[in-house]
Amino acid sequence: MSKLSHFNEAGEATMVDVSAKTSTRREAEASAFVALSAEVLAALPKNPKGNPLEVARFAGIQAAKRTSELIPMCHPLPLSFVDVTTQITTDGIAIRCVAATTGPTGVEMEALTAASVAALTIYDMCKALDKGITIREVRLERKSGGKSGDYQRVG
C-alpha cells in the first residue's frame, strides 16, 4: 500500500525532498464550474467591475504562480506556461487551466489553484446579483510527466 508522501516517519507533515528527482517536462490540466442563474449570466457583459471572465483569467494565472505561498507543502516552481480559459454554458461558466514546467515535481496543484481562484473571482465579481452562486467540480483532468506517469480523468 502506498503511503502519503507529505508525512515523515514520526507522522509529522513535511515538505517532500525532490532534490534527487530528475527534471522533466510536466503538465497538468484542471477544471472548475461556476453555476450561475440566467439573470447573472445575462448581466455578465454589463458588470460595473469589468469583464468577470477576463479578470478571472488573470486571477487564475496569478494564483498558479503563487501556489507555493498558499499551499504549505508545495514547492515553488518556475512555471513555463499557464493558460486559463472560460466558456459560458447555459447554466454557468466552465473553467479550464493548464500549467506546465520542466522540473523535479508536478504542477497539479498549480493547475488546481488556478481553477479554484478563477472560480472564486467570478463569484466575487457577480455576488452582488446572487449570493447563491455555486462553485463545483474543481478537479484534475489530466497530468503528464514524472515518476507516477500520466493520468487522464475518465468520464
C-alpha positions in Angstrom: 0.0 0.0 0.0 1.3 3.5 -0.9 1.8 6.0 1.9 1.1 9.7 1.9 4.2 11.5 0.8 3.9 14.6 2.9 4.4 12.9 6.3 7.7 11.8 7.8 8.3 8.6 9.9 7.0 10.4 13.0 3.8 11.2 11.3 4.6 14.9 11.1 3.7 17.0 8.0 6.8 17.7 5.9 7.8 19.0 2.5 8.9 16.2 0.2 12.6 16.4 -0.7 12.6 16.4 -4.5 16.4 17.3 -4.9 17.3 13.8 -6.2 14.5 13.7 -8.8 15.2 14.3 -12.4 13.8 17.4 -14.0 11.4 16.5 -16.8 8.6 18.4 -18.6 5.4 18.2 -16.5 1.9 19.5 -17.4 -1.4 19.4 -15.7 -4.9 20.5 -16.6 -7.6 21.2 -14.0 -11.2 22.4 -14.3 -13.9 24.0 -12.2 -17.5 25.0 -12.8 -19.3 28.1 -11.5 -23.1 27.6 -11.6 -24.9 30.9 -12.3 -28.5 31.9 -12.7 -29.9 33.1 -16.0 -30.0 36.6 -14.5 -26.3 36.6 -13.6 -25.4 35.1 -17.0 -27.3 37.8 -18.8 -25.6 40.5 -16.7 -22.0 39.3 -17.3 -21.2 41.9 -20.1 -22.6 44.8 -18.0 -20.7 44.1 -14.8 -19.5 47.5 -13.4 -16.3 45.9 -12.0 -15.3 44.9 -15.6 -15.4 41.7 -17.5 -15.6 38.9 -14.9 -14.2 36.3 -17.2 -11.2 38.3 -18.2 -10.5 39.2 -14.6 -10.9 35.5 -13.6 -8.4 34.6 -16.3 -5.8 36.9 -14.9 -6.5 35.9 -11.3 -6.1 32.2 -12.2 -2.7 32.9 -13.9 -1.5 34.9 -10.9 -2.8 32.2 -8.5 -0.9 29.4 -10.3 2.3 31.4 -9.9 1.7 31.8 -6.2 0.6 28.3 -5.3 3.6 27.6 -3.0 2.6 30.7 -1.0 -0.9 29.3 -0.4 -0.4 25.5 -0.1 2.2 24.9 2.7 3.9 21.9 1.4 4.0 22.9 -2.3 7.4 23.6 -3.9 7.9 26.9 -5.6 8.1 26.1 -9.3 9.4 28.0 -12.3 6.3 27.8 -14.4 6.9 27.9 -18.2 3.2 28.1 -19.1 -0.1 28.9 -17.6 -3.4 29.2 -19.5 -6.8 29.8 -18.1 -9.9 29.7 -20.3 -13.5 30.2 -19.6 -16.6 29.1 -21.5 -20.1 30.4 -21.0 -22.6 27.5 -20.8 -26.4 27.5 -20.4 -26.1 27.2 -16.6 -22.7 28.8 -15.7 -19.1 29.1 -16.5 -16.7 26.2 -17.3 -13.1 27.0 -16.4 -10.1 25.1 -17.7 -6.5 25.7 -16.5 -3.3 24.3 -17.9 0.1 24.7 -16.1 3.5 23.4 -17.3 7.1 23.4 -16.1 10.3 21.5 -16.5 11.3 20.4 -13.0 11.5 17.7 -10.4 7.9 17.8 -9.3 4.4 18.1 -10.9 2.2 21.1 -11.5 -1.2 19.6 -10.5 -1.5 21.9 -7.5 -0.8 25.0 -9.7 -3.5 24.0 -12.2 -6.0 23.3 -9.4 -5.2 26.5 -7.6 -5.6 28.5 -10.9 -9.1 26.9 -11.5 -10.2 27.5 -7.9 -9.1 31.1 -7.8 -10.6 31.8 -11.2 -13.9 30.4 -10.0 -13.7 32.5 -6.8 -13.0 35.6 -8.8 -16.2 35.0 -10.9 -18.1 34.6 -7.6 -16.6 37.8 -6.2 -17.5 39.8 -9.3 -21.0 38.5 -9.6 -22.1 38.1 -5.9 -23.9 41.5 -5.8 -26.5 39.9 -8.1 -26.7 36.5 -6.4 -25.2 35.2 -3.2 -26.3 31.6 -4.1 -23.6 31.1 -6.8 -22.1 27.6 -6.5 -18.6 26.6 -7.3 -18.3 22.9 -8.0 -16.3 20.2 -9.7 -12.9 21.5 -9.0 -10.8 18.6 -10.3 -7.7 17.4 -12.0 -8.5 16.4 -15.6 -5.0 15.2 -16.7 -1.4 15.3 -15.9 1.8 14.2 -17.7 5.4 13.6 -16.7 7.1 12.5 -13.5 7.6 9.2 -11.8 3.9 8.4 -11.4 3.3 8.7 -15.1 0.4 10.1 -17.0 -3.1 10.5 -15.6 -6.4 11.1 -17.6 -9.7 11.6 -15.9 -12.2 9.1 -17.2 -15.9 10.1 -17.6 
